[in-house]
C-alpha cells in the first residue's frame, strides 16, 4: 500500500487566456474547450497524488453558470478529494476574470474521476488521501456517496448495495 498523502499535495492551479480560436460565434469560450482545460488540470492533480499515469474515468455534471468571454483569464483549481483502490476523485473549481474591469466570477465546478495505470495500462493502487481542512474533510466524506452514485448509474453497482448513498437519501427497505 502506498504511503498516504495530504490532499493539499495534489493542489493544481492552471490558468488560460480565452483566445479567438477558443470561442463560439458569441465570443464566449466553447464548452468543450473548457472541459478540455478542466480535464488537464484535474489529471495533473491526480498524477501529483498518485505519481502515476492517469486516465479519465468519469466527469460528473458540469453546469455552465456564467459565460466566459473572449479575453477573460480562466483559472482552474483542482485537488484530489479521496482515493479508492486505483481511482481518485478530483474536485475542480473554475473562475473567469476580466482583468481590466477588475471582475472575477465563479463559473463552474465539477468532480472528475481518474484511474491510475501502470505502463501496460492496467489499474494500479494509489495512496489514500489525508484531508486537513473542513472543506477537504467534507468532500472526503461525501466522496463515497458520489462514488456509489456513479457506480449505480453506470450499472456497476446494484442500488441496494449503495449503503452510504441509501442512508444519505434516507431510503429504507
Backbone as numpy.savetxt, mean C-alpha at the origin, in Angstrom:
# Nx Ny Nz CAx CAy CAz Cx Cy Cz
13.43 -18.08 10.54 12.58 -16.89 10.54 13.47 -15.64 10.54
13.27 -14.74 9.56 14.06 -13.50 9.54 13.79 -12.64 10.78
14.76 -11.85 11.16 14.66 -10.95 12.32 13.57 -9.90 12.07
12.64 -9.68 13.02 11.60 -8.66 12.85 12.21 -7.27 12.61
11.44 -6.42 11.91 11.90 -5.07 11.61 10.82 -4.07 11.98
11.26 -2.87 12.37 10.31 -1.81 12.69 9.63 -1.33 11.40
8.36 -0.97 11.53 7.60 -0.47 10.38 8.30 0.74 9.76
8.85 1.60 10.59 9.50 2.83 10.10 10.68 2.54 9.17
11.27 1.36 9.30 12.42 1.02 8.46 12.04 0.88 6.99
10.76 0.66 6.71 10.30 0.50 5.33 9.81 1.82 4.72
9.75 2.88 5.51 9.20 4.16 5.05 9.87 4.59 3.75
9.03 4.89 2.77 9.50 5.35 1.47 8.71 6.58 1.09
9.41 7.63 0.72 8.76 8.84 0.23 9.25 9.07 -1.19
8.30 9.15 -2.11 8.63 9.32 -3.52 7.90 10.56 -4.03
8.59 11.34 -4.83 8.02 12.58 -5.36 8.15 12.60 -6.88
7.08 13.02 -7.53 7.05 13.13 -8.99 6.41 14.46 -9.37
6.82 15.00 -10.51 6.16 16.19 -11.06 5.23 15.74 -12.18
4.03 16.29 -12.23 3.08 15.94 -13.28 3.44 16.73 -14.53
3.84 16.00 -15.55 4.25 16.58 -16.83 3.16 16.38 -17.88
3.23 17.09 -18.99 2.17 16.97 -20.01 1.90 15.54 -20.47
2.91 14.71 -20.59 2.72 13.33 -21.04 1.98 12.47 -20.00
1.86 12.95 -18.76 1.19 12.21 -17.69 -0.29 12.54 -17.59
-0.77 13.49 -18.39 -2.12 14.02 -18.18 -3.13 13.58 -19.24
-4.39 13.75 -18.87 -5.49 13.51 -19.81 -5.84 14.82 -20.52
-6.93 14.85 -21.26 -7.29 16.05 -22.01 -7.76 17.21 -21.14
-8.00 16.95 -19.86 -8.37 18.02 -18.92 -7.15 18.53 -18.16
-5.95 18.07 -18.56 -4.69 18.44 -17.89 -4.62 17.95 -16.45
-5.29 16.83 -16.17 -5.19 16.17 -14.86 -4.38 14.89 -15.02
-3.68 14.52 -13.97 -2.91 13.28 -13.98 -3.83 12.11 -14.28
-3.44 11.27 -15.24 -4.23 10.08 -15.56 -4.19 9.11 -14.38
-5.33 8.48 -14.09 -5.42 7.55 -12.96 -4.42 6.41 -13.07
-4.26 5.86 -14.26 -3.32 4.75 -14.45 -1.88 5.16 -14.17
-1.55 6.39 -14.51 -0.19 6.89 -14.24 0.02 7.02 -12.73
-1.01 7.51 -12.01 -0.90 7.61 -10.56 -0.74 6.22 -9.95
-1.52 5.23 -10.43 -1.39 3.87 -9.90 0.02 3.33 -10.16
0.61 3.68 -11.28 1.99 3.29 -11.60 2.95 3.87 -10.56
2.82 5.18 -10.29 3.67 5.81 -9.29 3.50 5.14 -7.93
2.23 4.90 -7.55 1.93 4.31 -6.25 2.52 2.91 -6.13
2.42 2.12 -7.20 2.95 0.76 -7.20 4.46 0.77 -6.99
5.14 1.70 -7.62 6.60 1.80 -7.45 6.95 2.15 -6.00
6.30 3.17 -5.45 6.60 3.59 -4.07 6.32 2.46 -3.07
5.17 1.78 -3.25 4.81 0.69 -2.35 5.76 -0.49 -2.50
6.19 -0.79 -3.72 7.14 -1.89 -3.95 8.48 -1.60 -3.28
8.92 -0.35 -3.34 10.18 0.01 -2.68 10.07 -0.22 -1.18
8.94 0.18 -0.58 8.75 -0.03 0.86 8.80 -1.53 1.19
8.13 -2.35 0.37 8.12 -3.80 0.60 9.52 -4.39 0.43
10.27 -3.90 -0.55 11.64 -4.39 -0.73 12.52 -4.00 0.45
12.35 -2.77 0.95 13.14 -2.33 2.10 12.86 -3.22 3.31
11.60 -3.61 3.48 11.24 -4.45 4.62 11.79 -5.87 4.47
11.65 -6.42 3.29 11.97 -7.84 3.10 13.39 -8.10 2.62
14.04 -7.07 2.08 15.35 -7.25 1.44 15.28 -8.28 0.32
14.16 -8.33 -0.37 13.92 -9.31 -1.42 13.27 -8.64 -2.62
13.26 -9.37 -3.73 12.46 -8.98 -4.88 11.01 -9.16 -4.47
10.14 -8.23 -4.87 8.73 -8.34 -4.52 7.87 -8.21 -5.77
6.71 -8.85 -5.74 5.74 -8.73 -6.82 4.41 -8.27 -6.24
3.68 -7.48 -7.00 2.39 -6.98 -6.55 1.37 -8.11 -6.59
0.70 -8.33 -5.46 -0.32 -9.37 -5.37 -1.72 -8.79 -5.48
-1.93 -7.61 -4.88 -3.25 -6.99 -4.94 -3.16 -5.51 -4.61
-4.18 -4.79 -5.05 -4.35 -3.38 -4.72 -5.79 -3.23 -4.25
-5.95 -2.69 -3.05 -7.29 -2.46 -2.55 -7.90 -1.26 -3.26
-9.13 -0.96 -2.93 -9.85 0.15 -3.52 -9.03 1.44 -3.51
-8.97 2.09 -4.65 -8.32 3.40 -4.75 -9.37 4.37 -5.25
-9.67 5.37 -4.44 -10.63 6.40 -4.84 -9.86 7.66 -5.19
-10.32 8.35 -6.22 -9.67 9.57 -6.65 -10.50 10.74 -6.12
-10.09 11.28 -4.97 -10.90 12.29 -4.30 -10.64 13.70 -4.81
-9.45 13.97 -5.28 -9.09 15.30 -5.78 -8.30 15.15 -7.06
-8.54 16.00 -8.06 -7.71 15.91 -9.26 -6.29 16.38 -8.97
-5.34 15.78 -9.66 -3.94 16.20 -9.57 -3.63 16.83 -10.91
-3.26 18.09 -10.88 -3.16 18.88 -12.10 -1.75 18.94 -12.69
-1.71 19.27 -13.97 -0.45 19.48 -14.67 0.41 20.46 -13.87
1.65 20.09 -13.64 2.57 20.95 -12.89 2.58 20.70 -11.40
1.59 19.97 -10.88 1.58 19.65 -9.45 2.73 18.72 -9.11
3.12 18.76 -7.87 4.09 17.82 -7.33 3.29 16.76 -6.58
3.53 15.49 -6.90 2.84 14.38 -6.26 3.81 13.73 -5.28
3.41 13.63 -4.02 4.23 12.98 -3.01 3.50 11.77 -2.49
4.20 10.64 -2.49 3.65 9.38 -1.99 4.49 8.91 -0.82
3.81 8.54 0.25 4.48 8.01 1.44 3.97 6.58 1.65
4.87 5.62 1.58 4.48 4.21 1.70 5.22 3.57 2.87
4.54 2.63 3.54 5.15 1.93 4.67 4.47 0.58 4.86
5.26 -0.44 5.15 4.70 -1.75 5.43 3.94 -1.69 6.75
2.71 -2.22 6.74 1.87 -2.21 7.94 1.94 -3.53 8.70
2.06 -4.63 7.93 2.13 -5.94 8.55 2.66 -6.94 7.54
3.34 -7.95 8.04 3.84 -9.02 7.19 3.23 -10.33 7.64
2.97 -11.18 6.67 2.47 -12.52 6.97 3.60 -13.47 6.60
3.38 -14.64 6.11 4.52 -15.53 5.86 5.42 -15.00 4.74
4.88 -14.79 3.56 5.69 -14.25 2.47 5.10 -12.95 1.92
3.96 -12.55 2.43 3.30 -11.33 1.92 3.41 -10.18 2.90
3.30 -8.99 2.35 3.37 -7.76 3.14 2.28 -6.81 2.67
1.57 -6.20 3.61 0.62 -5.16 3.29 1.35 -3.83 3.41
1.15 -2.95 2.44 1.78 -1.63 2.42 0.68 -0.58 2.33
0.71 0.41 3.23 -0.21 1.54 3.17 0.49 2.67 2.46
-0.22 3.32 1.55 0.36 4.44 0.82 -0.60 5.63 0.84
-0.05 6.79 1.17 -0.77 8.07 1.20 -0.24 8.92 0.05
-1.13 9.65 -0.60 -0.73 10.49 -1.73 -1.23 11.91 -1.51
-0.35 12.88 -1.79 -0.69 14.30 -1.74 -0.30 14.96 -3.04
-1.04 16.00 -3.41 -0.69 16.84 -4.56 -0.40 18.23 -4.02
0.62 18.84 -4.61 1.03 20.16 -4.15 1.20 21.11 -5.33
0.54 22.25 -5.21 0.74 23.35 -6.15 1.69 24.30 -5.44
2.96 24.18 -5.73 3.98 24.94 -4.99 3.79 26.45 -5.13
3.62 26.99 -6.36 3.46 28.45 -6.46 2.27 28.98 -5.66
1.17 28.22 -5.61 -0.02 28.66 -4.89 0.04 28.34 -3.40
1.01 27.50 -3.00 1.11 27.12 -1.59 -0.01 26.21 -1.13
-0.52 25.38 -2.03 -1.65 24.49 -1.70 -1.17 23.04 -1.74
-1.49 22.30 -0.68 -1.16 20.86 -0.60 -2.42 20.14 -0.14
-2.87 19.14 -0.93 -4.09 18.41 -0.59 -3.84 16.90 -0.63
-4.54 16.18 0.24 -4.52 14.73 0.22 -5.43 14.29 -0.92
-4.92 13.39 -1.77 -5.71 12.99 -2.94 -6.10 11.52 -2.93
-5.29 10.65 -2.36 -5.55 9.22 -2.44 -4.85 8.51 -1.29
-5.33 7.30 -1.01 -4.59 6.35 -0.19 -5.07 4.97 -0.58
-4.24 3.99 -0.29 -4.60 2.62 -0.67 -3.72 1.64 0.09
-4.15 0.40 0.09 -3.34 -0.70 0.60 -2.94 -1.58 -0.57
-1.66 -1.85 -0.67 -1.12 -2.77 -1.67 -0.63 -4.00 -0.93
-0.66 -5.14 -1.58 -0.09 -6.36 -1.02 0.99 -6.85 -1.97
2.14 -7.17 -1.40 3.28 -7.69 -2.16 3.69 -9.03 -1.61
4.24 -9.85 -2.46 4.81 -11.13 -2.05 6.30 -11.08 -2.35
7.11 -11.45 -1.37 8.55 -11.54 -1.57 8.86 -12.86 -2.26
9.74 -12.82 -3.24 10.10 -14.03 -3.97 11.61 -14.20 -4.04
12.02 -15.46 -4.22 13.45 -15.74 -4.39 13.81 -15.56 -5.87
15.05 -15.88 -6.22 15.53 -15.67 -7.59 14.77 -16.51 -8.62
14.10 -17.56 -8.16 13.32 -18.41 -9.06 11.85 -17.99 -9.12
11.50 -16.96 -8.37 10.12 -16.49 -8.37 9.21 -17.19 -7.39
9.78 -17.99 -6.49 8.97 -18.69 -5.48 8.85 -17.83 -4.22
7.67 -17.82 -3.58 7.50 -17.03 -2.35 8.53 -17.42 -1.30
8.98 -16.41 -0.56 9.99 -16.62 0.48 9.58 -15.86 1.74
9.93 -16.39 2.88 9.54 -15.83 4.17 10.09 -14.40 4.36
9.28 -13.57 5.01 9.67 -12.19 5.27 9.65 -11.91 6.78
10.37 -10.87 7.21 10.38 -10.53 8.64 9.01 -10.04 9.12
8.75 -10.25 10.38 7.55 -9.68 11.01 7.74 -8.17 11.13
6.63 -7.46 11.29 6.65 -6.00 11.45 6.48 -5.66 12.93
7.28 -4.71 13.39 7.16 -4.21 14.76 6.60 -2.79 14.70
5.31 -2.62 14.99 4.73 -1.27 14.97 5.10 -0.51 16.24
5.26 0.81 16.12 5.62 1.63 17.28 4.59 2.72 17.58
4.18 3.48 16.58 3.26 4.59 16.82 1.83 4.07 16.92
0.92 4.92 17.39 -0.49 4.54 17.48 -1.05 4.19 16.10
-0.72 5.00 15.08 -1.20 4.71 13.73 -0.66 3.38 13.23
0.62 3.13 13.46 1.22 1.86 13.03 0.56 0.68 13.74
0.27 0.84 15.02 -0.37 -0.24 15.78 -1.78 -0.51 15.28
-2.54 0.55 14.98 -3.91 0.37 14.48 -3.90 -0.30 13.11
-3.01 0.15 12.23 -2.94 -0.46 10.89 -2.47 -1.92 10.99
-1.58 -2.20 11.93 -1.09 -3.56 12.12 -2.24 -4.48 12.54
-3.01 -4.07 13.52 -4.13 -4.89 14.03 -5.19 -5.08 12.94
-5.55 -4.01 12.25 -6.61 -4.10 11.25 -6.15 -4.79 9.96
-4.84 -4.96 9.78 -4.32 -5.63 8.57 -4.82 -7.06 8.44
-4.99 -7.76 9.55 -5.45 -9.14 9.49 -6.87 -9.20 8.92
-7.73 -8.27 9.35 -9.11 -8.23 8.80 -9.09 -7.92 7.32
-8.26 -6.95 6.92 -8.18 -6.61 5.49 -7.66 -7.80 4.69
-6.70 -8.52 5.24 -6.15 -9.70 4.56 -7.24 -10.76 4.38
-8.00 -11.00 5.45 -9.07 -11.99 5.36 -10.11 -11.58 4.33
-10.45 -10.31 4.28 -11.41 -9.83 3.28 -10.87 -10.05 1.87
-9.60 -9.72 1.65 -8.99 -9.95 0.33 -9.06 -11.42 -0.07
-8.73 -12.29 0.89 -8.73 -13.73 0.60 -10.13 -14.26 0.32
-11.12 -13.77 1.07 -12.51 -14.17 0.83 -12.95 -13.70 -0.56
-12.68 -12.45 -0.89 -13.09 -11.91 -2.19 -12.40 -12.62 -3.35
-11.18 -13.08 -3.12 -10.43 -13.80 -4.16 -10.81 -15.27 -4.23
-11.68 -15.72 -3.32 -12.09 -17.12 -3.30 -11.03 -18.05 -2.72
-10.08 -17.50 -1.98 -9.01 -18.30 -1.40 -9.24 -18.60 0.08
-10.34 -18.06 0.63 -10.72 -18.34 2.02 -12.23 -18.38 2.09
-12.74 -19.32 2.83 -14.19 -19.40 3.03 -14.60 -18.32 4.02
-15.72 -17.64 3.78 -16.16 -16.58 4.69 -16.26 -17.05 6.14
-16.68 -18.29 6.35 -16.82 -18.78 7.73 -15.46 -18.96 8.42
-14.37 -19.01 7.65 -13.03 -19.15 8.23 -12.37 -17.80 8.54
-13.00 -16.70 8.15 -12.44 -15.36 8.37 -12.85 -14.87 9.76
-12.29 -15.49 10.79 -12.71 -15.28 12.18 -12.65 -13.80 12.61
-11.49 -13.16 12.42 -11.32 -11.78 12.88 -12.24 -10.83 12.11
-12.40 -11.07 10.82 -13.28 -10.24 10.01 -14.73 -10.41 10.46
-15.14 -11.64 10.72 -16.51 -11.92 11.17 -16.77 -11.27 12.53
-15.78 -11.33 13.43 -15.94 -10.69 14.74 -16.07 -9.18 14.59
-15.25 -8.60 13.73 -15.28 -7.15 13.51 -16.63 -6.73 12.94
-17.17 -7.51 12.01 -18.46 -7.21 11.38 -19.64 -7.67 12.23
-19.34 -8.32 13.36 -20.34 -8.85 14.28 -21.30 -9.80 13.58
-20.71 -10.72 12.83 -21.48 -11.76 12.13 -21.50 -12.99 13.03
-22.69 -13.39 13.40 -22.85 -14.58 14.24 -23.45 -15.70 13.44
-23.10 -16.92 13.78 -23.67 -18.09 13.10 -24.96 -18.52 13.76
